[in-house]
Structures are given as C-alpha cells and as structure tokens.
Amino acid sequence: MELRGSATAAPAAVLSEGVIEALGRRIIEGALRPGDRLTLESLQEEYLVSRTVVRESIRTLETLNLVYSKRRVGVVVQPAQRWNVLDARIMRWRLAGQGRASQFRSLTELRSAVEPVAAACAARSAGLEERALLVELAERMRRTGPAGHGEDFLAADIAFHTLLLRSSGNELFASLDYVVREVLEGRTRLGLMPAAPAQAVHRHELIARAVSEGRPAEAQDHTARLLDEVRSAIGD
C-alpha cells in the first residue's frame, strides 16, 4: 500500500491508520516474516510520512503484538503465536487474507464453545423484552433473507447473535459479540453467505422460540446445530 503525499497533506491519524493497515496486512500475510527488522527511517521513506506518524503506527502494532521495538535493534516482527488474535483488526486482516479458511474455522470453533451455552443461559435469564426482540429478529431474517436484502439480513443476523450473548447474563460471553460481528461481516464481504439461507433462518427461529419459551436444553441444542451447519458451509 502506498501513502503518497507529505505528512501535511492529511491528518496524522489518517496517515498513521494507513501505515498500520499496510504493515499489519504484510505481517499477517507473511510478506514480513518473524524476526524481520524494520527501521523508522526505512518506513518513513517507504510510506512518505513523518517520523511521528511512523512512531504512532508502530505503537499501535505493538499493542497488537505484531511487532516489538528494541533500542539499537529496531522494530522486529513477532511470530504468529504472539499476535493478539482476538483483536478485531487482526481478525479482519486474517479473514481477508490467504489464511481465511483457517481463521473462519478457528472463530467458528470459538463460537461453538460459547454460543450454545450462552443460548441456554439466555433461556433461563433473559428479560421479557429480550425474549420478544430475539423472536422479532428471527422473523426479520425470514423476511429479508429470501428477498435478497443482504445488508438488512446481515444487520438482523448480527443483532440476533449480539442479543443472544448479551442476554445470557454472562459478561464474558457478552464481551465476545464483536467476534460474531467480524465473522458475519467477513463472510458477507467475501461472498460466503448462502444466497437463500432458508435452513439457517429456520434454525434461528428455533433458537429464538426456545429462548422465548424458557427451554435451555433446546436453545443450546439448536445453537450447536446452527454452528455445525456453519462449519459445514465454510468447508470444514
């Protein structure tokens, strides 16, 4: 990725974001390998930005554990085992890259470990408004899915799973709602969602009904089955 122009041509934050995006993707894709060393000077020249912009970019990449800085050594690329793999930005880069199948598999396995239990918890502890809204979102998916309203369907799908996690009453489950969002948005961007998702919609309706009527075992089972179907759809 090229960032043409001087540091005064655009706000520093915008330039920094461009450097972060470019370097992050290069590391994720393996163009920059573990142990590779970079210097502030070389990055300034490559991206045509100021030292301040480069420093800010590197600080962000350090928080993601993609690189570390050491005096008289420079900026060093970290191995994948050190990456902050639950960061939304890293998930997005991995889903857009050559390793997307592996990333989809890993994230779906994480969802499979969390969402069925969250659904059972929601069936026990969700409030009346949450139960009703879950049913409404499943109905919205039914209306928008077959009609090909991709953005509307995606919004309802994300809202459904977000509500399922948040209404579980478990703050740790609720904190993972962004994982589901990244997966669903990633599948949509890459054209990996089914064109007519009737089976998935039906499964969402069964989950919503089980939660609404306070049947934890059924809510857990239907959610587990939904994620098994997702795994099959992405070629696991």
Sine and cosine of phi, psi and omega as CSV:
sin_phi,cos_phi,sin_psi,cos_psi,sin_omega,cos_omega
0.00,0.00,0.76,-0.65,0.01,-1.00
-0.98,-0.21,0.64,-0.77,0.07,-1.00
-0.88,-0.48,1.00,0.04,-0.09,-1.00
-0.99,0.10,0.57,-0.82,0.04,-1.00
0.92,-0.40,0.13,-0.99,-0.01,-1.00
-1.00,0.02,0.16,-0.99,-0.01,-1.00
-0.92,0.40,-0.28,0.96,0.01,-1.00
-1.00,-0.02,-0.09,1.00,-0.05,-1.00
-0.97,0.24,-0.33,0.94,0.00,-1.00
-0.48,-0.88,0.38,-0.92,0.03,-1.00
-0.84,0.55,0.54,-0.84,-0.04,-1.00
-0.85,0.53,-0.61,0.79,-0.02,-1.00
-0.89,0.46,-0.61,0.79,0.01,-1.00
-0.93,0.37,-0.69,0.72,0.03,-1.00
-0.90,0.44,-0.67,0.74,0.01,-1.00
-0.88,0.47,-0.67,0.74,0.00,-1.00
-0.88,0.47,-0.60,0.80,0.04,-1.00
-0.90,0.43,-0.66,0.75,0.03,-1.00
-0.92,0.39,-0.69,0.73,0.03,-1.00
-0.85,0.53,-0.74,0.68,-0.02,-1.00
-0.88,0.48,-0.72,0.70,-0.05,-1.00
-0.91,0.40,-0.75,0.66,-0.02,-1.00
-0.93,0.37,-0.65,0.76,0.01,-1.00
-0.86,0.52,-0.73,0.69,0.00,-1.00
-0.90,0.43,-0.62,0.78,0.02,-1.00
-0.90,0.44,-0.62,0.79,0.03,-1.00
-0.94,0.35,-0.73,0.68,-0.01,-1.00
-0.86,0.50,-0.65,0.76,-0.05,-1.00
-0.98,0.18,-0.18,0.98,0.03,-1.00
1.00,0.00,0.08,1.00,0.08,-1.00
-0.92,0.40,-0.53,0.85,0.18,-0.98
-0.95,-0.32,0.85,-0.53,-0.15,-0.99
-0.98,-0.18,0.37,-0.93,0.04,-1.00
-0.80,0.60,0.75,-0.66,-0.02,-1.00
1.00,-0.07,-0.29,0.96,0.07,-1.00
-0.87,0.50,0.62,-0.79,-0.03,-1.00
-0.92,-0.39,0.66,-0.75,0.02,-1.00
-0.83,-0.55,0.42,-0.91,0.08,-1.00
-0.86,-0.51,0.43,-0.90,0.04,-1.00
-0.87,0.50,-0.62,0.78,-0.02,-1.00
-0.90,0.44,-0.71,0.71,-0.03,-1.00
-0.91,0.41,-0.59,0.81,0.02,-1.00
-0.94,0.33,-0.60,0.80,0.09,-1.00
-0.85,0.53,-0.72,0.69,-0.04,-1.00
-0.93,0.37,-0.66,0.76,-0.07,-1.00
-0.92,0.39,-0.68,0.74,-0.10,-1.00
-0.97,-0.22,-0.01,1.00,0.06,-1.00
0.82,0.58,0.76,0.65,0.03,-1.00
-0.77,-0.64,0.17,-0.99,-0.04,-1.00
-0.98,0.22,0.26,-0.97,0.06,-1.00
-0.88,0.47,-0.59,0.81,0.02,-1.00
-0.87,0.49,-0.69,0.72,0.02,-1.00
-0.89,0.46,-0.68,0.73,0.01,-1.00
-0.89,0.45,-0.70,0.71,-0.01,-1.00
-0.87,0.50,-0.70,0.71,0.01,-1.00
-0.89,0.46,-0.64,0.77,0.01,-1.00
-0.90,0.44,-0.70,0.71,-0.01,-1.00
-0.91,0.42,-0.61,0.79,0.03,-1.00
-0.87,0.49,-0.66,0.75,0.04,-1.00
-0.91,0.42,-0.70,0.72,0.00,-1.00
-0.90,0.43,-0.49,0.87,0.08,-1.00
-0.92,0.38,-0.61,0.79,0.03,-1.00
-0.91,0.41,-0.42,0.91,0.05,-1.00
-1.00,0.05,-0.05,1.00,-0.06,-1.00
0.87,0.49,0.47,0.88,0.09,-1.00
-0.99,0.10,-0.47,0.88,0.02,-1.00
-0.60,-0.80,0.25,-0.97,0.22,-0.97
-0.67,-0.75,0.43,-0.90,-0.02,-1.00
-0.93,-0.37,0.62,-0.78,0.02,-1.00
-0.60,-0.80,0.72,-0.69,-0.01,-1.00
-0.84,0.55,0.69,-0.73,0.01,-1.00
0.91,0.42,0.11,0.99,0.08,-1.00
-0.91,-0.41,-0.69,0.72,-0.01,-1.00
0.95,-0.31,-0.41,-0.91,0.00,-1.00
-0.99,-0.15,0.83,-0.56,-0.11,-0.99
-0.90,-0.43,0.72,-0.69,0.01,-1.00
-0.97,0.26,0.73,-0.69,-0.02,-1.00
-1.00,0.02,0.46,-0.89,0.10,-0.99
-0.95,0.32,0.34,-0.94,-0.07,-1.00
-0.85,0.52,-0.50,0.87,-0.02,-1.00
-0.89,0.45,-0.33,0.95,-0.02,-1.00
-1.00,-0.10,-0.23,0.97,-0.08,-1.00
-0.88,0.47,0.52,-0.85,0.11,-0.99
-0.99,0.13,0.98,0.18,-0.22,-0.97
-0.94,0.35,-0.24,0.97,0.04,-1.00
-1.00,-0.05,0.08,1.00,0.11,-0.99
-0.96,0.28,0.68,-0.74,-0.08,-1.00
-0.87,0.50,-0.59,0.81,-0.05,-1.00
-0.93,0.37,-0.69,0.73,0.02,-1.00
-0.90,0.43,-0.67,0.75,0.04,-1.00
-0.86,0.51,-0.67,0.74,-0.02,-1.00
-0.90,0.43,-0.69,0.72,0.02,-1.00
-0.90,0.44,-0.67,0.74,-0.02,-1.00
-0.93,0.38,-0.61,0.79,0.02,-1.00
-0.93,0.38,-0.45,0.89,0.00,-1.00
-1.00,0.01,-0.12,0.99,-0.10,-0.99
-0.98,-0.19,-0.17,-0.98,-0.06,-1.00
-0.92,0.39,-0.42,0.91,-0.01,-1.00
-1.00,-0.04,0.42,0.91,-0.10,-0.99
-0.88,0.48,-0.59,0.81,-0.04,-1.00
-0.89,0.46,-0.68,0.73,0.03,-1.00
-0.90,0.43,-0.64,0.77,0.00,-1.00
-0.92,0.38,-0.67,0.74,0.07,-1.00
-0.86,0.51,-0.68,0.73,-0.01,-1.00
-0.89,0.46,-0.72,0.69,-0.02,-1.00
-0.89,0.46,-0.70,0.71,-0.03,-1.00
-0.94,0.35,-0.58,0.81,0.04,-1.00
-0.93,0.37,-0.59,0.80,0.07,-1.00
-0.90,0.43,-0.62,0.78,0.07,-1.00
-0.89,0.45,-0.71,0.70,0.03,-1.00
-0.87,0.49,-0.64,0.77,-0.02,-1.00
-0.90,0.43,-0.49,0.87,0.01,-1.00
-0.98,0.19,-0.39,0.92,-0.14,-0.99
-0.94,-0.33,-0.77,0.63,-0.20,-0.98
-0.90,0.43,-0.63,0.77,0.04,-1.00
-0.87,0.49,-0.66,0.75,0.03,-1.00
-0.92,0.39,-0.64,0.77,0.04,-1.00
-0.87,0.49,-0.64,0.77,0.01,-1.00
-0.90,0.44,-0.66,0.75,0.04,-1.00
-0.89,0.45,-0.67,0.74,0.04,-1.00
-0.89,0.45,-0.65,0.76,0.01,-1.00
-0.89,0.46,-0.62,0.78,0.01,-1.00
-0.89,0.45,-0.45,0.89,0.01,-1.00
-1.00,0.03,-0.58,0.81,-0.22,-0.98
-0.85,-0.52,-0.12,0.99,-0.03,-1.00
-0.90,0.43,0.54,-0.84,0.06,-1.00
-0.98,0.21,0.17,-0.99,-0.04,-1.00
-0.88,0.48,-0.66,0.75,-0.01,-1.00
-0.91,0.41,-0.63,0.77,0.01,-1.00
-0.91,0.42,-0.67,0.74,0.02,-1.00
-0.88,0.47,-0.70,0.72,-0.01,-1.00
-0.92,0.40,-0.63,0.77,-0.02,-1.00
-0.92,0.38,-0.58,0.81,0.02,-1.00
-0.88,0.47,-0.69,0.73,0.05,-1.00
-0.89,0.45,-0.68,0.74,0.00,-1.00
-0.89,0.46,-0.65,0.76,0.01,-1.00
-0.92,0.39,-0.62,0.79,0.06,-1.00
-0.89,0.45,-0.64,0.77,0.04,-1.00
-0.91,0.41,-0.60,0.80,0.03,-1.00
-0.90,0.43,-0.62,0.78,0.07,-1.00
-0.89,0.45,-0.62,0.78,0.04,-1.00
-0.88,0.47,-0.66,0.75,-0.04,-1.00
-0.95,0.32,-0.63,0.77,-0.14,-0.99
-1.00,-0.03,-0.45,0.90,-0.06,-1.00
-0.88,0.47,-0.88,0.47,-0.03,-1.00
-0.88,0.47,-0.45,0.89,-0.03,-1.00
-0.98,0.22,-0.13,0.99,0.05,-1.00
0.98,0.18,0.35,0.94,0.03,-1.00
-0.99,0.14,0.98,0.20,-0.15,-0.99
-0.81,0.58,-0.77,0.64,-0.05,-1.00
-0.92,0.40,-0.65,0.76,0.02,-1.00
-0.91,0.41,-0.67,0.75,0.02,-1.00
-0.90,0.44,-0.70,0.71,0.00,-1.00
-0.87,0.49,-0.70,0.71,-0.01,-1.00
-0.87,0.49,-0.67,0.74,0.01,-1.00
-0.93,0.36,-0.62,0.78,0.01,-1.00
-0.89,0.45,-0.73,0.68,0.02,-1.00
-0.89,0.46,-0.71,0.71,-0.01,-1.00
-0.88,0.47,-0.61,0.79,0.00,-1.00
-0.87,0.49,-0.78,0.62,-0.07,-1.00
-0.95,0.31,-0.54,0.84,0.08,-1.00
-0.89,0.46,-0.72,0.70,0.01,-1.00
-0.91,0.42,-0.62,0.78,0.00,-1.00
-0.86,0.50,-0.71,0.70,0.00,-1.00
-0.93,0.38,-0.70,0.72,-0.07,-1.00
-0.95,0.32,-0.52,0.85,-0.02,-1.00
-0.99,0.10,0.04,1.00,0.05,-1.00
-0.94,0.35,-0.39,0.92,-0.07,-1.00
0.99,0.11,0.06,1.00,0.01,-1.00
-0.94,-0.34,0.91,-0.42,-0.09,-1.00
-0.92,0.39,-0.43,0.90,0.04,-1.00
-0.95,0.32,-0.67,0.75,0.09,-1.00
-0.88,0.48,-0.72,0.70,-0.04,-1.00
-0.87,0.49,-0.53,0.85,-0.05,-1.00
-0.95,0.31,-0.17,0.99,-0.01,-1.00
-0.99,-0.14,0.21,0.98,-0.04,-1.00
-0.89,0.46,-0.49,0.87,-0.01,-1.00
-0.93,0.37,-0.44,0.90,0.04,-1.00
-0.89,0.45,-0.73,0.68,0.02,-1.00
-0.88,0.47,-0.68,0.74,0.00,-1.00
-0.86,0.50,-0.71,0.70,-0.01,-1.00
-0.89,0.45,-0.64,0.77,0.00,-1.00
-0.91,0.42,-0.75,0.66,-0.05,-1.00
-0.92,0.39,-0.66,0.75,0.04,-1.00
-0.92,0.40,-0.63,0.78,0.00,-1.00
-0.90,0.44,-0.70,0.71,0.03,-1.00
-0.88,0.47,-0.62,0.79,0.00,-1.00
-0.93,0.37,-0.72,0.69,0.01,-1.00
-0.85,0.52,-0.60,0.80,-0.09,-1.00
-1.00,-0.03,0.09,1.00,0.04,-1.00
0.93,0.36,0.54,0.84,-0.05,-1.00
-0.97,-0.25,0.14,0.99,0.08,-1.00
-1.00,0.03,0.59,-0.81,0.03,-1.00
-0.90,0.43,0.60,-0.80,-0.03,-1.00
-0.91,0.41,-0.61,0.79,0.01,-1.00
-0.79,-0.61,1.00,0.06,-0.19,-0.98
-0.99,0.13,0.78,0.62,-0.09,-1.00
-0.88,0.47,-0.68,0.73,-0.04,-1.00
-0.90,0.43,-0.70,0.72,0.01,-1.00
-0.91,0.42,-0.64,0.77,0.01,-1.00
-0.88,0.47,-0.70,0.71,0.02,-1.00
-0.86,0.50,-0.65,0.76,0.00,-1.00
-0.91,0.40,-0.63,0.78,0.06,-1.00
-0.89,0.46,-0.62,0.78,0.03,-1.00
-0.90,0.43,-0.63,0.78,0.03,-1.00
-0.91,0.41,-0.64,0.77,0.05,-1.00
-0.89,0.46,-0.75,0.67,-0.03,-1.00
-0.87,0.50,-0.66,0.75,-0.01,-1.00
-0.91,0.40,-0.67,0.74,-0.01,-1.00
-0.91,0.43,-0.66,0.75,0.04,-1.00
-0.92,0.40,-0.72,0.69,-0.04,-1.00
-0.86,0.51,-0.61,0.79,-0.06,-1.00
-1.00,-0.08,0.11,0.99,0.10,-0.99
0.94,0.34,0.71,0.71,0.02,-1.00
-0.90,-0.44,1.00,0.05,-0.11,-0.99
-0.85,0.52,-0.70,0.71,-0.06,-1.00
-0.89,0.46,-0.66,0.75,0.00,-1.00
-0.94,0.35,-0.65,0.76,0.03,-1.00
-0.87,0.49,-0.67,0.74,0.01,-1.00
-0.91,0.41,-0.70,0.72,-0.03,-1.00
-0.91,0.42,-0.71,0.70,-0.02,-1.00
-0.91,0.40,-0.59,0.81,0.03,-1.00
-0.93,0.37,-0.65,0.76,0.04,-1.00
-0.89,0.46,-0.65,0.76,0.01,-1.00
-0.92,0.40,-0.63,0.78,0.04,-1.00
-0.86,0.51,-0.71,0.70,-0.04,-1.00
-0.95,0.30,-0.48,0.88,0.14,-0.99
-0.89,0.45,-0.66,0.76,0.02,-1.00
-0.92,0.39,-0.60,0.80,0.06,-1.00
-0.89,0.46,-0.70,0.71,0.00,-1.00
-0.87,0.50,-0.66,0.75,0.01,-1.00
-0.92,0.40,-0.62,0.79,-0.05,-1.00
-0.92,0.39,-0.51,0.86,-0.02,-1.00
-1.00,-0.06,0.14,0.99,0.15,-0.99
1.00,0.08,0.48,0.88,0.02,-1.00
-0.93,0.36,0.00,0.00,0.00,0.00
